[in-house]
Amino acid sequence: MNRRIAYRTFGCRLNQYDTEAIRTLVEERGGGETAGLHEAADVYVVNTCSVTARADATARKAIRRINAEHPAAKIVVTGCYAQRAPGELAALPGVALVVGAADRARVAELIDGIGDGPPIVAVSPISTARSFLDVPITEMAEHSRAFVKVQEGCNESCTFCIVPQTRGASRSRTLASVLDQVRRLVDAGYVEVVLTGVHIGDYGLDLPEGRRLLPALIERILDVEGVERFRLSSVEPASLGDDVITLMAESPKFARHFHIPFQSGSDAVLTRMKRRYRAEEFASLVTRIAERVPDCGIGTDVICGFPGETDEDFLRTFEHVEKLPITYVHAFTYSPRPGSEAEHFPGEVPGEIRKRRTRALKRLSAEKHRRFARQHVGRIVEVLIEPSRHGGAARIGGWTDNYLRVDLGKGAGDARIEPVEITGLDDNGLTGACVSARHRAGADVSAGGRCVE
Ligand code: SF4
């Protein structure tokens, strides 16, 4: 079929991976060729996120815009928003098909069945999803880092979150399949592998071994030939053990970067959120990481204005973030998610106070991030340089292993990891220059992803 299909992804890296899996399934079935980013298409597959009210609004806006620009095109909507509220999406103009998370394996077949009739809604209860949708892929939207999904769903019940309802219970990809996926991506030219999942700390619980297998999984991936750098995506504090920290401290390939959601520094708020740790446990974990892994980039998420959050609760959060070696914060203004347990919690915090707290935390995050970045000026560090997408005139840049962005000026080329001298820090972040052969000859470049001065 010479139909052209365009793919649009919203939300997290997981969704990027899911989109690639859908694209692979469609192409394997011969359901249509992938349209280029700026090409018109016959079908638009929109993979949505529903983590906040804003994410929902973004998806609706994108669908309306596609319909306005391409009125004859059929729109297929999938992802968390499709699972949560299929009726809302089916009512939007141009939508021909809504596919839920439990039905993703059938997406190619369902796209083939699109006609001119009313929208098809294929959304089974997510509780029916029992296995990991295992689709090996070799290409990702981002060309330098490969996001490998190893786990889907979540068994927790955080009261602000609807992910367990949109993605279902925790399901793990087999170790053999993960390793096969990593090798395929390395063969396709990727040098950095990023492990992703909804709750990667639970990886393995549903496999025959019946226990958490994250450290064993990391060890096996670090051993794969061709993986030059390995990174973990977000990991829950209650499931991050010292074994993983030790692996990071000892392996030069394991990027020194953790993203560990905090959500609040108040135990009263954490209890109402049904989080499985207390503020001091989080603080002790972050302190241990910083002691064992020098210059580790440590990011976190915080929700500002959860129902019942007092000024004192917020102050505790702020003080924890201020004193801990956290290098950046994603601060979110709380908004109740329809269907979440907290949706009807009493003690709503006025919108202006929620926003003020978010702004305060964002300012603190910017200060801490800048302080952390400034320590790197004058050092030589390894940077994963991203290829230019717009020809030789474009600016290129890349990421250090501890998650600092470095601008490298004009240039082009393939994705590669190279020693870079950090030359300055301006309003946009760090600037650097690739180390010349002369400079490189005098530097010890054997320290993997670490600073190589
Ligand atoms: S751990 Fe909590 S916040 Fe994270 S996906 Fe599971 S329920 Fe949601």
Residues whose N, C-alpha, C, O or C-beta is under 5 A from the ligand:
A	BS01	SF4	C154 E156 S157 C158 C161 V163 V198
